[in-house]
Structure formats: C-alpha cells, structure tokens
Amino acid sequence: MDPSTAPKQTPPAPLAPTAFEIPRPFKTQLDNGLEVVLFENSRLPLVSYRLAFYQGDINDPRGKTGLTSAIASMVTEGTENYSSKQLAEKIERLGASLNAHSSDDFTIVAASALSLYRTEVLDLLAEVTLRPTFPENELDLYRRNTVEHLRFQRSQSSFLAGEQAARLVYGEHPYAVASPSPADVEALERDTLRAFHADAYIPNNAILIAVGDISREEFLNEVEDQFGGWQKGNKAVSEFPAPPTRTKRTITIVDRAGSAQSNIVLGNTAIDRTSPDYFPVLVMNQVLGAGASSRVFMNLREEKGYTYGAYTRLNTKRLAGDIEATAEVRNEVTGDSLKEFFYELERIRTEDVREDEIADAKSFLTGVFPIRAETQEGLTNLIVNQHLYGLPADYLETYRDNIDAVTIADVRTAAEKYVRPDEMAIVIVGDENAIIDQVKPFATDIETYDTDGKKKS
C-alpha cells in the first residue's frame, strides 16, 4: 500500500499519571546537633548516604578562594587509618562509591553500596569526614592537577563567558567568583586545610540523610557509634553584599583574536531556590528556552540557522539566582543573533504564551520529574536537595500539581518580573574586530577583557 494513501491512525491516549509517593522520613538529632534523616525503602537492596554541610564555596575565607573545594577533593585522599590507595581498594572490593564535592552553597560527602555492606560504607564515610590527614604528596598532586585544569578552562569560550557573566550579575557577592586562580591553588598548605576542615566540618552545621534498604534501629545505633563523639563547633555567620541592581544594558567582550565563533551569554538576576515564584518561572523558562522545542531554539537554530543550539537557563541558588540566554554562533551573525534573542526576551514579556506551548512545557516538566526518581541515586539527590534548601515536606509529592497549577497569566507575570532585557549583561567571547560593529547598536556601555580575565586598556 502506498504510505501516502494509508489511513491515519490516532495514537492512544496517555495513561493517567500515577501518584508520586515516597515513604515518610524518620528524623532525629544527635546531642551534638547532627540532623539525621532516614527514608526506609526496601524496593532495592541498596543504601545511599549523604552527609551534607550547610557551607560551600561562597564561605571560603577572604584571600583563600578554592579552600572549600580543595578540602572536599582531599578528604578521600588519605585518612588516619587508610592511605589513598588503601581507601580506593576497599571501596572497589565492596563495589561501593565514596566521594565528596562542594558547590556554591553546600559540601556533600556521598556514599552508596549494596545494603549488605551498609555498615562498612558508613564506617568509611565517617573515616573520610572526621579523620582526613591531607597527605603532602596527595596535596601536591591536587595542586598540579588543578592548576592544569584551570589552564584548560581558559581555553574554553563557555568558561570565559560564564566567568564574566557571573562577575557582572553578582558583583561583590561571592557567587561572582567562577573559580580560584592558579595562584590561589598553589598557595594551599596542609595546615590551612586541616585548620579550616576542623572549623567547617562540624555536626551542628550538617545533616546526614540515608535512603534505602536499611533498618531504623540498626542505622541509628551505627550513626551514634560513628558520629556521636563528634564535637560541636562554632557555626560561622557570613554576611554577603547583595547582587548589584542593574539599571542599563551593557556589553562585555572577551577578545579571542581569530575565533570563528561568538559565544553569547545574556543574563540578569532572577530568583533564589525558595522563591514563591519558582514554579511559574520554571514553566516560563521551559517555554522560552529550556529545550529543543522552545522559542529561542526554534528561532535561532531551526528558522535562522545561526547556531546548533540556543537556550535559556534558570540558575537558582540558596541566596540568589539568575536567568541567562546563551548560544554559540558564527561571527558574521553575532549581531543578528542578539536581535533575535532580544525579540524573544521581549515577546515572552509582552504576549501571552499559547495554550499548546504551556501544555507542552508542563507535560515535559511533569513527565521528566518521576524519571529522575527511578534510580536509587536519583531519588536520593531529590531528597537531599529538598532538605538542604528547606523546601516543604510534601514538595516531591506535590511537584507535578504545582507545575499543573501554573496559568498563562502566571507565565507572563513571571516573565515581566524576572526577564529584564533592558538591564541585561551581554557577554560575548569572540574576535573583537569581527563583531564590534555588529554589537554596538545593542548597548553604549562596551568594555573588553582578555582571556586571562584582565580588562584591556
């Protein structure tokens, strides 16, 4: 049969969504102030631990940028009872994982394994958290590797654009710092790491979350054994300047002579993670540029062919946040790309989104959410974020309802409030000589930096 004459078939209706349900957590607190949360889930013979500290990279002491991330990287590289190699070998024998990392707002030590080895893994988690020794040979290796990585970063246009965008959007707030410098890393000393670890890794500024096939009574006994003797410390009180209030559009060019492309980032401050506007802004951003069917993607890639991908991104942090639009485009269409970006940024503010657009955005957001919770680690990460940001107790169960409740009017209100084209910082990494005349119509305030992050005269 000729396919063109075959009768059209209607796809079956989607199944009704099933309720998202997770067990009620058990919560307690040790005498030393350590919060303990347990989600008992025997669906799989797995257990995941997260020991999280309410302290991150923004809490680096003045003049010691990179100290928090260095400590997180180094706690698994040698302890009082294990060398780095011995620790790695034991983790491998257990088929487990153990790592630590810091973000802007938090530091997390994470471990997971088959529930059969839950006691051994919790012991290792306590070992690296409480008893790291920061061996000099491992610290030297960390310094050399990190400096090389920082040099590599400076060869990437995306890093250079993000560095300048953070500086412009956040000003004197520590969110403005994209990374330490090589000099910061080379200045790290073992005694400094040990002293700051003692001050920062304290139980009364931490939460231990366990998810999986684990007995409450056994778990609590093990937690008391491992962490009950951990001494309280003094929680640091940090006060940070607010991000600047922008009053005009500006252009910052990072000059890469000979570059054939321009990496464009446009940004302004938006919302923190606990904002009551979170769900309207999330849906608005999905329509505007969060996916391959969004407005900016369809415009700059599908219609104009300026780029392989154009997107908007919502960055929500504990104390502040921003929204940005980004794309890598050919030099010769840099100005035209800015024109189309600003067209879409204005349109989302001044016109109601269509019914099909908001329906598609909601369908994606509600559909992908349960997928994130299908694995043990995915569910654990959702639970950890819920607790670290202080989100409501029923946040995960009501997530899809909150998305579905967003209206067309809510989307436009969110856009009017948080998408502010006339105040945006425009950052372009590319060949200044090839793009300067194209970008002049978009702002009168233009500055140029080199790839080392230094302002050109």
C-alpha positions, 0 to 999 in steps of 0.5 A: 500500500502506498504510505501516502494513501494509508489511513491515519491512525490516532495514537492512544491516549496517555495513561493517567499519571500515577501518584508520586509517593515516597515513604515518610522520613524518620528524623532525629538529632544527635546531642551534638546537633547532627540532623539525621534523616532516614527514608526506609525503602526496601524496593532495592537492596541498596543504601545511599548516604549523604552527609551534607554541610550547610557551607560551600564555596561562597564561605571560603575565607577572604584571600583563600578562594578554592579552600572549600573545594580543595578540602572536599577533593582531599578528604578521600585522599588519605585518612588516619587509618587508610592511605589513598590507595588503601581507601580506593581498594576497599571501596572497589572490593565492596563495589561501593562509591565514596566521594565528596564535592562542594558547590556554591552553597553546600559540601556533600560527602556521598556514599552508596553500596549494596545494603549488605555492606551498609555498615562498612560504607558508613564506617568509611564515610565517617573515616573520610569526614572526621579523620582526613590527614591531607597527605603532602604528596596527595596535596601536591598532586591536587595542586598540579592537577588543578592548576592544569585544569584551570589552564584548560578552562581558559581555553574554553569560550563557555568558561570565559563567558560564564566567568564574566557573566557571573562577575557582572550579575553578582558583583561583590557577592561571592557567587561572582567568583567562577573559580580560584586562580592558579595562584590561589591553588598553589598557595594551599598548605596542609595546615590551612586545610586541616585548620579550616576542615576542623572549623567547617566540618562540624555536626551542628552545621550538617545533616546526614540523610540515608535512603534505602534498604536499611533498618531504623534501629540498626542505622541509628545505633551505627550513626551514634557509634560513628558520629556521636563523639563528634564535637560541636563547633562554632557555626560561622555567620557570613554576611554577603553584599547583595547582587548589584541592581542593574539599571542599563544594558551593557556589553562585555567582550572577551577578545579571542583574536581569530575565533570563528565563533561568538559565544553569547551569554545574556543574563540578569538576576532572577530568583533564589531556590525558595522563591514563591515564584519558582514554579511559574518561572520554571514553566516560563523558562521551559517555554522560552528556552529550556529545550529543543522545542522552545522559542529561542531554539526554534528561532535561532537554530531551526528558522535562522540557522545561526547556531546548533543550539540556543537556550535559556537557563534558570540558575537558582541558588540558596541566596540568589539566582539568575536567568541567562540566554546563551548560544554559540554562533558564527561571527558574521551573525553575532549581531543578528543573533542578539536581535533575535534573542532580544525579540524573544526576551521581549515577546515572552514579556509582552504576549501571552504564551499559547495554550499548546506551548504551556501544555507542552512545557508542563507535560515535559516538566511533569513527565521528566520529574518521576524519571529522575526518581527511578534510580536509587541515586536519583531519588536520593539527590531529590531528597537531599536537595529538598532538605538542604534548601528547606523546601516543604515536606510534601514538595516531591509529592506535590511537584507535578500539581504545582507545575499543573497549577501554573496559568498563562497569566502566571507565565507572563507575570513571571516573565515581566518580573524576572526577564529584564532585557533592558538591564541585561549583561551581554557577554560575548567571547569572540574576535573583537574586530569581527563583531564590534560593529555588529554589537554596538547598536545593542548597548553604549556601555562596551568594555573588553577583557582578555582571556586571562580575565584582565580588562584591556586598556 
